[in-house]
Amino acid sequence: MNQEHPFAPYVRILGKGKKGSRSLTTEEAETAMGMILDQQVLPEQLGAFLMLIRMKEEAPEELMGFAQAVRARLSPPDMAVDLDWSTYAGKKRRLPWFLLAALVLAGQGIRIFMHGAHGHTPGRIYTQDMLKLFGLDVADDWQQVKQHLEKHSIAFMSIDTMVPKLGELIALRPVLGLRSPVHTLCRLLNPLAAPCCVDGVFHPPYAPMHQRTAQLLGTRYSLTIRGDGGEAEMKPDSDSELHWVCDGELSEEFWPRLYDQRLVREDELDPQDLVRFWRGEISHEYGEGAVVSTLAGVLRLLSKGEQKPMQEWVQQAFKLWQGRNKQAF
């Protein structure tokens, strides 16, 4: 008889029927993801593994183990960042206005590390592809991340560069027909151990999952936004569901919408509008609301527990937006 493949037990744990299957422990998840990253898994096993987890939904303990396996194989140099901002979903119905909120913060000297993916879902606008509009480059290695942080206070690295295997797995979306747990995992990696993290989700059950995983991973301050298109961007014409980790404690909030009525979407999206809006060449009601409300939430996150009414954070954000350097880009 052929000897059982070493990865087979992890597929069996997940797929042994309604009564026999269970989630992986953190240790099992770390070992399994390590084998995947080290190319020790057959394609048939990998597809089964990813979709079995997708069907039952990831457990925070599993995501913790997955993240630990990835972090153990990363070797970034020591560099201080204030905020980890993950951007993996891409935007479909609106422009990525949240990028302007990040640029406002970077202009204030807040050091931001962004990481994300692009191209996995046709018809979406990805952050990575918007950077050149602002004269920014995607970092090809950790040394460039360091240089970009020193020069601009913001740096972006693609998951394809940071963890190529995870980039390959994200690219399987059109093959599998579904997003895999890797889309969730990547958002939570925080590879530079920033004290504050912000990420976005689309489906409601994923927000508390992200929140609990961040807590397990030791992230002191995190914000998960049920945002537009699954990105970390507030919707100014809809109430915002926010999930916080504050010094290890979990909490939830609903921030009321800035605008009473829903705003009409453009028939076509022109990314150049992001630059025009930054420079003050055009006005955009939705864009301003998205930037200001997103900025307000992240300002609260960066305050590391300061308590004041939402409206005060919005006023502070609006003041920063109005005072941006319009000639910066």
C-alpha positions, -999 to +999 in steps of 0.1 A: +000+000+000+011+035-007+021+054+024-003+082+034+008+117+024+019+138+054-007+165+045-036+141+043-045+142+080-052+180+078-077+174+049-093+146+068-097+167+100-117+192+079-137+169+057-147+139+079-184+146+077-208+167+097-201+148+130-165+138+125-150+170+111-137+199+132-116+231+129-078+229+131-061+238+163-037+267+161-007+243+161-023+222+133-031+252+113+005+265+116+020+232+105-005+229+076+002+264+063+039+258+067+037+228+045+017+248+019+043+276+019+072+251+017+056+235-014+050+201+004+014+198-007-001+183-038-025+204-059-054+181-052-048+184-015-045+222-016-078+227-034-096+204-011-081+221+020-089+256+009-125+249+000-132+228+031-122+257+052-141+281+030-173+261+034-172+261+072-156+296+075-122+301+091-119+300+129-098+327+145-075+300+160-069+287+125-061+321+111-037+327+140-018+295+132-017+304+095-004+339+103+023+324+126+035+301+098+038+331+074+055+353+099+080+326+107+091+327+070+093+365+067+124+383+074+118+420+071+145+443+086+136+463+117+117+494+108+091+513+128+056+519+113+026+534+130-002+518+110-006+486+090-033+491+062-043+460+042-061+464+009-070+432-009-105+435-022-104+462-048-132+486-056-160+480-081-187+506-076-167+535-062-132+548-065-107+539-037-112+571-017-096+556+013-062+560-004-066+598+000-072+593+037-040+574+040-021+601+021-034+627+044-021+608+074+013+602+057+015+640+051+012+643+089+042+620+094+022+589+102+042+560+089+019+536+070+027+502+055+001+491+030+000+456+015-024+441-009-032+421-041-045+431-075-060+415-106-078+385-089-113+398-098-120+414-131-135+448-133-121+460-099-098+490-092-069+480-070-048+503-048-016+490-062-026+503-096-035+538-083-001+546-067+015+559-099-012+586-101+005+601-070+041+595-081+044+565-057+060+532-066+053+496-054+082+484-033+101+455-048+118+445-016+120+454+021+148+479+015+126+498-008+098+497+018+123+514+041+133+540+016+096+548+007+087+552+044+116+576+049+107+596+018+069+595+018+059+580+052+039+555+032+050+523+014+032+496-005+042+460-011+023+435-031+016+401-015+031+387-047+064+401-035+060+397+002+048+361+002+047+348-034+030+316-025+001+335-010-001+356-041-004+324-062-032+312-039-052+345-042-048+342-080-068+309-078-100+328-073-112+325-109-101+288-109-119+279-077-148+302-083-146+314-047-123+334-025-102+312-003-092+317+034-060+332+021-079+364+013-087+367+050-052+356+062-034+382+042-054+411+057-042+401+092-005+395+086+008+428+100+043+418+090+061+449+104+043+445+138+026+479+136+008+488+169-023+498+149-040+479+121-069+487+099-086+463+074-119+459+057-145+432+051-176+428+030-195+399+046-208+407+082-196+374+098-160+381+089-157+413+109-158+396+144-135+369+129-109+395+120-113+412+153-108+381+174-078+369+153-061+403+157-066+399+195-051+364+194-021+376+174-014+403+200-024+433+180-029+460+206-051+483+185-071+473+154-101+485+134-121+463+111-145+482+089-174+466+071-165+489+043-173+497+007-165+468-015-147+450+013-120+477+017-113+497+048-134+526+037-164+541+054-196+547+034-207+582+042-243+576+030-247+544+051-242+536+088-207+521+094-202+489+114-168+491+133-151+464+152-123+475+175-095+459+195-083+485+220-054+475+242-065+439+238-102+445+246-129+439+220-158+463+212-183+472+184-198+505+173-221+518+147-211+552+134-241+571+118-239+581+082-227+616+073-254+621+046-290+614+051-297+602+016-279+577-006-257+593-033-259+583-069-230+563-082-211+574-114-218+553-145-181+552-152-152+555-127-122+576-137-092+571-114-078+605-124-106+619-103-087+609-072-058+632-082-081+660-094-101+658-061-069+659-041-057+690-059-091+707-054-097+708-092-131+691-088-156+686-060-171+652-051-196+649-023-193+612-019-155+613-022-152+639+005-175+620+029-157+588+023-123+604+029-134+623+060-153+595+077-126+569+070-100+594+083-120+600+114-121+562+122-084+558+117-076+589+138-095+573+166-076+540+161-042+559+161-052+577+194-049+543+211-080+545+232-088+582+235-125+586+241-145+614+225-177+616+204-176+605+168-184+641+157-152+654+172-132+628+152-150+638+121-143+675+127-106+667+133-105+646+101-123+674+081-097+699+093-068+677+082-084+671+048-090+708+043-054+715+053-037+689+030-010+700+007-028+702-026+004+705-045+019+673-030+009+653-060 
